[in-house]
Amino acid sequence: MDVKGIDTESVLVVDDLQSNLELMEAILLREGYRPLTALSAYQAIEVLDNTPVDMAILDVMMPGMNGYELCRRLKEKSGPRFFPIILVTALQDMRSKILGLEAGADDFISKPFNTLELLTRVRSLLKFKKLQEELEHSEDIILTLAVALEAKDHYTKGHSERVGRLSEHFGRFIDLSPKEQFLLKKAGILHDIGKIGIDENILHKAGPLVQEEINLVKRHAIVGEEICRPLRSVSIILPVIRHHHERWDGHGFPDGLKGEEIPLMARIIAITDSFDAMVSERPYRGHLSLEDAIKRMEAEMFLGQWDPQLLKGFIEMMKTNGSIWGGLFYD
């Protein structure tokens, strides 16, 4: 049933009893929501395929596909976006709740339910969903800004995206989890976002920088962390943004961390960032070939800039896959 405007938050209610659907529909309508109803899991999937839905309330005990399996299916269909689901059940045992959590349920309501409790949980989940969407939008803006900033500069165009992709590949090579690989890619794209606060004349200066200019450039790691801190969705990579210029020997910046004090992902970005810088032309120098960059890193493996074990793995990866890197990243 569709009786509200398209801007009204919609709630899909699934139950095999028509009387239960009518009761839930009346409650949601009274509170200003747009209820959508389905008498089976299969009808629910059809609704979701054809109509925008903000959240779902599912009865657990239904013939055919039960609420647990439907919850799992709806979560899969929603992909990475947050799609809140409440399971309604008369079952009170811990095993039933564990099954619900495993299926991806965000909350539970027991039968017979209290109307105030139900509406409170609906409001809470929809509010959280809206917050998540706002944070994702803010993150998209910053990611777009990072790419757009480089697009204006012939020398650094594509640098952060290449660092992100190269870091993701290296994470896969050393058997990091898919989530860690994804975070490495995002961290690579954002690692230099703090340079937005540095004068372009300094960034494009052909000659050596004076100490005051060097200090300003070094601050980009701190500024980048400050820019991204409000975004909860990237909070896990804030240490990477701050520490990607730390050195294995403790002589880096901004905090002088040493060895394994430096977060693993920051040590990875330090290597991929340096490699891309070597093979890219800059205002103050030319670029190295892929082969010469690898040789230079081999020669400097134990001089203190990079984690030697990680660098050894990176060089192995580049040599093993050398035939594809040129076209993939540096054409």
Stockholm file with secondary structure:
# STOCKHOLM 1.0

chainA/1-331         MDVKGIDTESVLVVDDLQSNLELMEAILLREGYRPLTALSAYQAIEVLDNTPVDMAILDVMMPGMNGYELCRRLKEKSGPRFFPIILVTALQDMRSKILGLEAGADDFISKPFNTLELLTRVRSLLKFKKLQEELEHSEDIILTLAVALEAKDHYTKGHSERVGRLSEHFGRFIDLSPKEQFLLKKAGILHDIGKIGIDENILHKAGPLVQEEINLVKRHAIVGEEICRPLRSVSIILPVIRHHHERWDGHGFPDGLKGEEIPLMARIIAITDSFDAMVSERPYRGHLSLEDAIKRMEAEMFLGQWDPQLLKGFIEMMKTNGSIWGGLFYD
#=GR chainA/1-331 SS CCCSCTTSCEEEEECSCHHHHHHHHHHHHHTTCEEEEESSHHHHHHHHHHSCCSEEEEESCCSSSCHHHHHHHHHHHHTTSCCCEEEEESCCSHHHHHHHHHHTCCEEEESSCCHHHHHHHHHHHHHHHHHHHHHHHHHHHHHHHHHHHHHTCTTTTTHHHHHHHHHHHHHHHTTCCHHHHHHHHHHHHHTTGGGGGSCHHHHTCSSCCCHHHHHHHHTHHHHHHHHHTTCGGGGGGHHHHHHTTCCTTSCCSSSCCCGGGSCHHHHHHHHHHHHHHHTSCBTTBCCCCHHHHHHHHHHTTTSSSSCHHHHHHHHHHHHHTHHHHHHHHCC
#=GC SS_cons         CCCSCTTSCEEEEECSCHHHHHHHHHHHHHTTCEEEEESSHHHHHHHHHHSCCSEEEEESCCSSSCHHHHHHHHHHHHTTSCCCEEEEESCCSHHHHHHHHHHTCCEEEESSCCHHHHHHHHHHHHHHHHHHHHHHHHHHHHHHHHHHHHHTCTTTTTHHHHHHHHHHHHHHHTTCCHHHHHHHHHHHHHTTGGGGGSCHHHHTCSSCCCHHHHHHHHTHHHHHHHHHTTCGGGGGGHHHHHHTTCCTTSCCSSSCCCGGGSCHHHHHHHHHHHHHHHTSCBTTBCCCCHHHHHHHHHHTTTSSSSCHHHHHHHHHHHHHTHHHHHHHHCC
//
